[in-house]
Amino acid sequence: MALVCGHDAPVHGVPLCEHIRNATADPIDHYLHYTGRGTERQRLCGACRGEAPTAVTAAVCEDCFDATEGSSLGVVGCPQISDAGRPVGGIVRNAPLPDEAGTVVDMAPVADGFVLLADDGRVLCWNTEAGTCTEAARTTVTVPDDAEAWCDRQQALRLHASRDGAFAAVVIDYGRTGEVVDLTTGAVTLRLENDGYHSATVPFSLAFTEHAGRTVLLHRSQWCVIEATDPATGVRLARIPADDPASAWSGHFHGALHPSPAGTRIASDAWVWHPVGRTVAWNLDQWLTDGDDAWNRDIGWSALPACAYHWDRPVVWLDEDRLVLGGLGDDDDELVPGARVFDLTRRGPAGTAGTAEAIEPVEIATFGGPQGRFFTADGLLFSSSEDGLEIWDPATGARLGTLPGFRPTHHDTLRGELVELSAVGLRRWRTPTGPQAVAPS
């Protein structure tokens, strides 16, 4: 059956109001209208915007949709939020920071407690069970006095640590340098440099993981290259090959790195020219096992849907196969709070901002509401925003409960807690173990 545009073709894009569909001169700029029915949306002109709840729209074919492509004027309405409204159990516990720590600018959970980064450059090991806090090292990494913010991205010190507490890395997010320190000896084992090419656009690409019984450091050595390194010796173990225009993995400015919980995959919150945010993922276990040769075969490369002018967004793993991406929309002018869940075991040809070789995973769930930092545990999604913590069931998109005023900044996976680092100490809350465990027993 022919569409309203008169063509017998598949539907493409979102429904359009009649003024946009029938424009005979230049395309009409539009508002993206969320109808409040799930994540349903449509495009409206300025005249129809005031009648958004009752505006009549219709779908068209791809050629007609592309011919109407005007500029975005913003978003009207919001996606529907399904609210289960159950009470949230557990107590947010307050834990003061050690007096000797002074002002703490960042922290990282480790096996016996936390590694702390003080504002004077001290790296401290805080054993919460023994109640001790000792200086392990001093970093020489500092934010340059003349550092300039790019699009409100301020350069700042960031601390990472290996799960066993043997190594820490201090880097400059949205900067170009960092270093790795041995927390047993205090020695610097590796100086980090990411070449500075557009490094102000992304957090410093770095993560610790474990493979074959050893700790491995993953970091960006060039704008398009991630290396795997032995943090004890600085010996390179594997690397992404240098830029190759013929390859799907080519041309990405790598951003924040997110290893999956068991370390079998990794995601990079990357971007590509023009610029377009484009989170990518690949098989980390295969890469670390086979080394550079892994890139000559299928390494499980997946490219999530692109978003114009937007990256540095919430990215978190539900498990080894499912990845959650924050924000609904494909342009930064039309983004609204929400979550998109992708299954990386189900892949197909990529859409925009991809090459013919790129692979896009199947989107298995989409729902509105989550915003801020994302965390996951035991099949649940947690979002931490200005209002507090919200708990979501990613299978149904339902909001299961809220903890107003609790804004976790870190996930202590070793102890199963979300942790908020504040000026006075830590606020800690144990995560529930499934959708039925949100309500207190």
N, C-alpha and C positions, 0 to 999 in steps of 0.2 A: 504494500500500500504506500502511495506517495506521501511524503511528509508535507507540512504546511508550506514549505518552500517550493513544492511542486516536483521534487526529485524523488525517485524511487531508489533510496540509498540508506545506509545505516545512519542512525542518530549519532551526532558528534557534539561534544561539549555540553554546556548547560542550556536549558531553555531560555529563550529571548523574548522580550516584550515586542509588541507589533511595531513600535517606532524604530527600534534597533533593526528589526528584520527588514523593514520596508524603506530604510534610508536609501535615497537615490544619489546623494552626493557623497561627502566624506563620511566615514564611519562615525557613529554617535558614541561619545564617551559614556561609560556605564557605571552603575553601582552593582556590587555583588550582594544579592539579597538572600539571607538564610531564612527559610520559611518557618522554622521552628518545628518541622517534622523531621526528626533525625538530623542528618547532615545535608538534607535537600537544599539546593540553592538554585538561583536563577539570576539573569542579568536584566536590570531595569534602567531605563533612561531617567533623566532628571524629572520629567513630567510624571512618570509612573512611580517614582520613589515615594511620593506622598500618599500613594494608594497601594503601597507594598503589600498589605495583607490580602487585598482583593485583586491585585494586578493579574491579568491573563497573559500567560506566556506559552510558547510552543517551541518544540525542538526542530532543528534543521540539520542538513547534511554537513559534511566537513567543509566543502568548498564555500557554502553559504555562510557557515559559522566564521571561517577565516576572513571572509570579505567584510564582516561586521566588526572586526577587531579594533575597537577604539581604546582609549586610555581608561584606566580605572580611576574612579572618583571616590572609592572607599567601600566600606562594608555597611550594610543595613541589616539589623537583626543579629541573631546568633543561633548556633546549632542547639538543638534540644538536648537537655541534660536529664538523664534518667537517674533519679535519686532514690536509693533504697532506704536511706535515712536511719540506719541502725546505729546504736550507741557504739562508741569505740572504747575498748578495754585497755587496761594497762595504765601505768603511771609514768609521767615525764619526770625523771629523776634529775636533780641538779648536782653537779660535781664541780667544786671549785678547782681552778687550775693551781698547780703548785706555786707557792710564793716565789720560789727562786726562778720561775720561768719568766717573770716580768710580763711584758706585752707580747702576746702570741699572735702572729699574723696568719699562720696556717698550721695544719696538723695532718697526720696520716695514721690510720689505725695499723697496728702490727700485732704479732702473736701475743706479746706480753703486756700490751697497753697501747701507747701512742708515741709517735715521734712528733716533736713540737719544733716549730721554727719561730724564734724570738725576733723582735724587730731590730736587735743589735747584731744579728747574724749567727747567734748561737743555735746549734741544732741539738736538741735535748731528747733523751730517752726517758720517758715517763712510764715506769713499771707500775701499773695501777694495782696489781695484786700485792706487790711488796711495799708499795707506798713510797718508792724512791724516784727521784728525778735527777739525772746526772747529765752533764754536758758531754756530748760525744764528739762534736766537731764544731768548727766555725766556718761559715761560708764566706767567700769573697764576692759572691754574686750580688750586685746591687742594681737598682733601676737607675739608668742614667739621668742626671739632673736636667738634661735638655730633652727628655723623652716627650714626644707629642702624641696625643691620643688620635686614633683614626676612627671616625664615626663612633665616638664615645667609648671606644675600647681603650681603657687606661692600662698602661704597662704596670704589672704588679708581680711580686714574688709569689711563687707557687712551690709547694712541697709535695714530693712523691716519696713513697718508701716501699721496699719489697715486703711481702707479707711476713717473712721470717724476721724482719727487723735488722737484717745484716747491712743493707744499703739504703741510702736516701739520695734523692736528686733535688737540687734547688735550681729552679729555672725562672726566666722572666716570661710570663704570659704576654703575648703580643710583642715580644722582643726576640732577640736572636741568640742569647747566650745562656749557659747554665753549667752545672758541674755535678758529678756524682761523688759521694763520699762514702768511705767504709766506716760504718758506725762502731766497729770494734777498735780500729786504730785511729780514726779521725782523719785519715789521709784522703786526699783527693785522688780518685782512681781514673777519672775521665773528665776532660774539658769538653763541653758541648757547644756547638756552633751550627746554626741552621741556614747559613749563607745570607740571611737578611733580606732575601728577595720577597717582598710583600709579606714579611713576617708579622707586620703590625695588624694584619687582618684576622689572625687566628691565635688561640692559646698555643703555647709551646707544645709541639707534638711529642708526647712522652708517656710511657706506661711501663710498669714492671709486670712480668708474667713468669710462669714456671714452665719448663719443658724438659722432659727426660731427666728429672731429678735435679735440675739446676735452675738458678735464677737468671732470667734474660731481661735485658733492657731494650725497649723499642723506642726509637727516637728519629726525628726528622733531621737529616744531615744536609739536605738540599730541599728546595721548595717542593720537588716532585719525588723525593726519595726518602723512604723509611728504611732504617737499618736496624738489625738485631745485633746486640753487642753483649759480650761478657762483662758485667759491671765490675768484676774484680780485676780484670786485666786490660780491658779496653779492646780486646781482640774482636774483630768483626766476625759474626757468625753467618749472616745472610743479609741481603739487601734487595730492595725493589730495583730493577734495572733502570738506568737513566732514561729520560724521556724518549719515547718511540711513537711517532704520530700514527703508526699503523696498528697500535695495540690499544685495547679497550682501557687498560689501566693507565694510559699515558695522559699527561697534561693536567694532573690534579695537584692543586695547592693543598697539601695535607694539613688538617687541623687537629683537634682533640682526638686522641686515640682511646678506643673502648674495647678492650679484650672481653670476650664472652666469659661467663662464670668459670668454666672449666678450661678456658684457654684454647679451645679448638678453632675459634674464629676471632676476627678482629674487625672493627669498623673504624673508619676515619671520617670525621665530620669535615669533609673537604669542599673545595669550590673549584670551578673551572671558568675560563673566560666565556661570558662577557662582562660582568661575572654572574655566575649561577651557582647557588649552593647545591651540592650533590654528594650526599653521604654514600660512601662506598664500603664494601666489606669483602673479605677474602678468607681463605682457609689458612689460619695461623699455624695449626699443627703441621699441615703439609709443607708450608714454607720453611718452618724451622727444622723439619726432618730432612727435606730434600735440598735445602739451600737455594742458591740462585737458579738452579736447574728447574725448580718448581714452576717458574714463569714460562717455561717452554711447553707446559701442558695446561690443562684446565685446572686452575687454582681456586675454583669456586667464586670467581670474581662476580660481584653483584653491585649494581648501581641503583640506588633508590631514586624515586621521582625527584626531578630537579625543582628548585624554587628560585625564581629570579631575584637577585640582589639579597638573598638571605641564606646565611649559614650560621655556625656557632650557636646551635640550637640544642634542645634536649635530645639525647640519644642514649638508649639504655637497652640491655638485653633482658628479655624475659627468661630465656634459657639458651641452649646452644644453637637453636635454629630460628628463634623468633626475636626480631629486633623492633623496638618501638621508637618512632620519630615524633617529636613534638611539633605542633602547629598544623592547622588545616589551610590549604591553599597552595598555589604554585607561583605566587608573586608576593613580595614583602608588603605591597600596598593592600593586599587582600587577606593577610593572615589573620586567623582567629584562633583562640585557645582550643586545643584538642590533641588527640593522639591517633597515630596511624600505626597499625601492627602489620609486620611483613613476615612471611615465611620464606626463609632463604633456601629451603629444600625444594621449593617450587619456583622455577624461574622461566622467564620468557624474554623476547627481544625488548630492549629498552626504548623509551620514548624520547622526549626532547633531551637535548644536551648529551646525547650518547653517540657512540660510533656503531657501525653495523655489528661489531663484535661484542658490544656491551650487553649485559644481562640484567633484567629488572625483576626482583622477586615479587611474588604475588601478595597483594594487600588483602589480608584476611579479616581485618576489623578496622573501623573508623568511627570515632565518637568525639563529641565536643566536650570541653570543660577543663581538662588538665592543663596547667601552665606552670611556669617556673622551673625549678630543678626537678628531674625525674629520677626515681629509684625503683627497683623491683626486688621482691623477695617472695618466694613460695607462691608464685603465680599471680601476685597482686602488683598493681602499679601504684606508686605513691608520687604525688606532686606537691612540691613545696613552693608556695608563693607568699606574697605579702600578707595575705589573710591567714595563712597557716597551712597545715598539712591536710591533704585530701587523699582518700583511699579509694581505688577504683578496681573494678573487676574487668580486666581487658577482654574477657570472652563476651561479656554482655554490654560493656560500656557504662555500666551503672556505677554511680558514686555510692560507695558503701558506708562512708562515714567521714567525719572531719575531726581534727584537733586544732581548734582556733588558737592562734598565737604561737604555735610550735612550728619553727621554720628550719628544718634540718639542712645542714650544709654538706654533710658527709655521711657515707654509709659504712658502718663497721660490719662487714660481712662475717668476720671471724666470731663476733659475739652476737650477731643477729640484731643489731641496733641501728636506728637512725640517730644521728648526733648533730646537734646545733652548736657550733663554736660561736660564743659571744664574748663580750669584753670581760665578763665576770667569771666565765667558766664554760663547762659543757652541760648541755641538756640532752638527756639520753632516753630513748623510748624503744622498747623491744618490739620488733615487728611481729604481727600475727602469722599464723601458718596456713592460711587459706581463707577463701571467701566466707566460710561459716564461722571463722574465728574472730571476726571483727567485733561482734557483740561480746561483752564480758560473760563469763560462765557463772 
